[in-house]
Amino acid sequence: MKAVEQKGWSLFQIYDIKERLAAKGFRQEPLKIIEICSGKYANQFLDKNRLVSLCMPCKINVLEENGKVKIVGMKPTMISQLFPEVSQKDVEEVEKEIKEIVDNSR
């Protein structure tokens, strides 16, 4: 995903859930979980509260539903609701960058 690197983020891992479950004998519709991280934001948030790591790395899910591909993920703005020491402005910035990554990767 070039869009990830263009924003200065790192691509950690891509999990093909359909494939992994098929290997165990289960059947699922296509679903991939993509983990990305911004070192800048990760460091900034961890400095405020190390438990923010529970929300890391950011995940983008790509799934097929009723013949349509959907891209979904948890909104990073929820982090400031769980960890008030992380400013709303900072998580809004993260959310904006993730949205740009998704939009630029289509």
KEFI-85638 format. One line per field, with one value per residue: x, y, z of N, C-alpha, C, O in turn; residue in three letters. Coordinates in steps of 0.02 Angstrom, whole numbers. Layout:
// KEFI-85638
npx <- X_... $
npy <- Y_... $
npz <- Z_... $
capx <- X_... $
capy <- Y_... $
capz <- Z_... $
cpx <- X_... $
cpy <- Y_... $
cpz <- Z_... $
opx <- X_... $
opy <- Y_... $
opz <- Z_... $
residuo <- Ala_... $
This chain:
// KEFI-85638
npx <- 42_53_-3_-1_136_164_107_192_173_180_161_108_54_-43_-186_-265_-412_-513_-437_-354_-449_-505_-402_-418_-531_-648_-776_-782_-833_-740_-617_-503_-382_-296_-153_-91_27_77_227_254_130_101_207_186_58_80_169_82_-7_26_-63_-137_-89_-173_-259_-186_-96_-170_-314_-375_-511_-552_-684_-803_-971_-1130_-1093_-1023_-877_-815_-738_-686_-664_-612_-647_-516_-541_-609_-515_-480_-592_-581_-458_-432_-321_-262_-271_-418_-399_-278_-312_-409_-331_-259_-364_-404_-290_-290_-409_-373_-272_-348_-435_-341_-294_-383 $
npy <- -59_89_211_215_225_345_438_432_332_164_0_-133_-267_-383_-472_-611_-659_-745_-840_-890_-948_-1040_-1131_-1196_-1264_-1190_-1085_-927_-763_-652_-563_-448_-391_-249_-185_-32_99_252_311_435_480_369_368_494_476_366_423_497_406_243_140_167_89_-19_13_4_-71_43_-16_-66_-131_-234_-293_-406_-387_-434_-440_-323_-225_-168_-44_-26_35_65_222_332_442_396_362_471_477_365_386_524_609_613_722_784_853_798_663_682_727_610_527_596_578_438_422_488_402_285_337_370_247_178 $
npz <- 0_-59_-25_114_148_83_166_270_360_428_362_449_452_355_370_305_336_288_219_322_409_323_313_431_412_409_339_268_214_104_197_251_364_393_463_516_558_631_675_731_789_869_962_1022_1081_1166_1255_1330_1386_1415_1400_1289_1194_1184_1083_971_834_713_632_474_396_261_178_105_68_30_-106_-122_-97_55_155_315_484_654_723_755_836_944_1036_1117_1196_1274_1331_1403_1414_1292_1163_1080_962_913_889_793_689_661_619_504_424_408_338_220_177_149_50_-49_-86_-160 $
capx <- 0_93_-36_21_204_164_88_243_151_208_115_134_33_-108_-213_-320_-451_-546_-386_-332_-502_-512_-350_-443_-593_-706_-791_-798_-829_-675_-604_-432_-370_-233_-129_-46_47_118_274_246_71_108_252_152_3_108_198_27_-33_50_-119_-162_-66_-230_-292_-135_-94_-235_-336_-422_-538_-579_-728_-854_-1037_-1181_-1061_-990_-818_-821_-679_-710_-616_-632_-626_-466_-567_-633_-459_-483_-647_-555_-398_-442_-258_-247_-315_-465_-367_-228_-345_-443_-278_-246_-422_-400_-237_-312_-459_-336_-239_-399_-457_-287_-276_-438 $
capy <- 0_150_267_213_252_415_478_424_280_98_-56_-185_-335_-394_-538_-635_-699_-799_-891_-921_-991_-1096_-1180_-1232_-1297_-1146_-1046_-856_-718_-616_-513_-436_-341_-216_-147_23_137_313_316_502_481_316_393_550_451_323_468_522_349_183_95_182_32_-64_34_6_-21_59_-70_-52_-195_-236_-351_-410_-396_-431_-428_-257_-218_-114_-28_-2_37_103_292_350_492_361_356_525_462_315_413_596_645_619_776_773_880_751_604_704_728_540_504_628_545_371_430_504_340_243_368_368_179_147 $
capz <- 0_-66_9_183_150_61_225_322_404_414_355_493_435_323_387_263_383_250_205_385_434_276_331_490_392_415_280_280_157_105_249_265_416_377_520_499_617_624_731_761_832_919_1015_1056_1122_1218_1306_1373_1423_1382_1386_1222_1154_1173_1022_919_781_682_587_420_373_193_177_52_97_-22_-170_-123_-55_104_194_380_538_713_718_805_883_1004_1083_1166_1242_1321_1363_1398_1410_1221_1141_1025_902_889_860_731_639_643_581_439_385_390_285_159_156_119_-12_-99_-103_-198 $
cpx <- 44_64_-15_89_207_145_140_224_186_152_144_118_-33_-129_-270_-360_-486_-497_-365_-386_-514_-461_-370_-510_-656_-715_-812_-797_-762_-672_-529_-428_-300_-213_-78_-30_88_162_266_188_76_150_218_98_29_141_144_-2_-15_-7_-154_-141_-121_-267_-244_-120_-164_-251_-385_-446_-567_-619_-776_-920_-1089_-1151_-1026_-931_-827_-755_-703_-654_-644_-607_-576_-491_-595_-578_-463_-541_-624_-497_-400_-377_-233_-297_-358_-434_-318_-261_-384_-393_-262_-303_-422_-348_-257_-364_-425_-300_-289_-421_-405_-268_-330_-419 $
cpy <- 62_208_271_246_325_462_473_372_214_47_-112_-255_-333_-465_-554_-684_-757_-857_-928_-968_-1050_-1150_-1221_-1267_-1255_-1105_-976_-818_-681_-562_-508_-381_-314_-173_-95_63_198_317_381_502_428_339_447_524_407_365_493_466_285_134_111_125_-19_-48_33_-65_-8_3_-44_-120_-187_-300_-348_-426_-385_-412_-361_-258_-158_-106_5_-2_76_175_308_403_460_357_410_516_411_342_489_637_652_669_757_797_831_690_621_707_657_514_533_593_475_374_446_442_295_272_364_298_144_140 $
cpz <- 0_-28_82_190_130_118_281_374_385_408_397_467_398_339_339_305_347_239_269_413_389_292_391_475_398_351_299_215_160_159_260_318_403_437_497_562_596_685_769_811_886_977_1056_1103_1179_1273_1354_1415_1385_1366_1320_1175_1142_1108_962_894_753_632_536_395_304_189_119_86_42_-90_-176_-76_-10_140_258_431_597_706_773_855_946_1058_1137_1215_1294_1362_1356_1393_1338_1192_1081_959_871_857_797_674_614_599_510_395_364_334_219_132_120_52_-67_-120_-145_-271 $
opx <- 69_100_-12_99_247_166_133_255_217_103_199_163_-73_-93_-317_-343_-489_-515_-359_-370_-531_-476_-344_-540_-711_-667_-855_-764_-730_-718_-496_-465_-251_-252_-30_-66_127_138_270_196_56_131_222_94_4_141_159_-21_-38_1_-196_-172_-117_-301_-260_-130_-212_-208_-431_-405_-604_-592_-789_-926_-1091_-1181_-1001_-933_-844_-720_-736_-603_-692_-550_-590_-463_-604_-593_-452_-541_-646_-488_-372_-379_-189_-357_-338_-443_-316_-239_-392_-410_-253_-291_-438_-360_-244_-362_-444_-297_-273_-425_-422_-229_-322_-459 $
opy <- 85_251_326_290_363_520_506_368_210_50_-137_-296_-288_-513_-516_-743_-812_-915_-989_-1022_-1105_-1210_-1276_-1297_-1281_-1093_-966_-838_-679_-522_-558_-332_-351_-131_-110_61_196_326_383_523_440_331_447_547_411_345_508_477_274_90_72_116_-59_-91_59_-113_-44_-21_-5_-162_-139_-355_-296_-472_-331_-373_-344_-287_-103_-154_56_-35_113_185_299_408_495_350_396_545_414_323_517_694_692_660_719_766_822_667_579_691_646_482_498_581_455_334_420_432_268_236_354_289_85_116 $
opz <- 52_-2_111_231_157_118_332_427_332_445_382_459_408_323_333_309_374_249_270_438_412_284_402_519_392_314_342_167_213_166_276_316_403_459_462_611_548_741_830_868_944_1035_1118_1160_1235_1332_1411_1473_1329_1323_1298_1122_1095_1081_909_931_769_596_551_376_289_196_89_126_12_-127_-230_-22_-33_153_256_422_590_684_832_909_997_1117_1196_1269_1352_1420_1309_1369_1323_1197_1037_907_810_804_753_617_555_548_462_336_307_287_167_72_66_2_-125_-167_-163_-311 $
residuo <- Met_Lys_Ala_Val_Glu_Gln_Lys_Gly_Trp_Ser_Leu_Phe_Gln_Ile_Tyr_Asp_Ile_Lys_Glu_Arg_Leu_Ala_Ala_Lys_Gly_Phe_Arg_Gln_Glu_Pro_Leu_Lys_Ile_Ile_Glu_Ile_Cys_Ser_Gly_Lys_Tyr_Ala_Asn_Gln_Phe_Leu_Asp_Lys_Asn_Arg_Leu_Val_Ser_Leu_Cys_Met_Pro_Cys_Lys_Ile_Asn_Val_Leu_Glu_Glu_Asn_Gly_Lys_Val_Lys_Ile_Val_Gly_Met_Lys_Pro_Thr_Met_Ile_Ser_Gln_Leu_Phe_Pro_Glu_Val_Ser_Gln_Lys_Asp_Val_Glu_Glu_Val_Glu_Lys_Glu_Ile_Lys_Glu_Ile_Val_Asp_Asn_Ser_Arg $
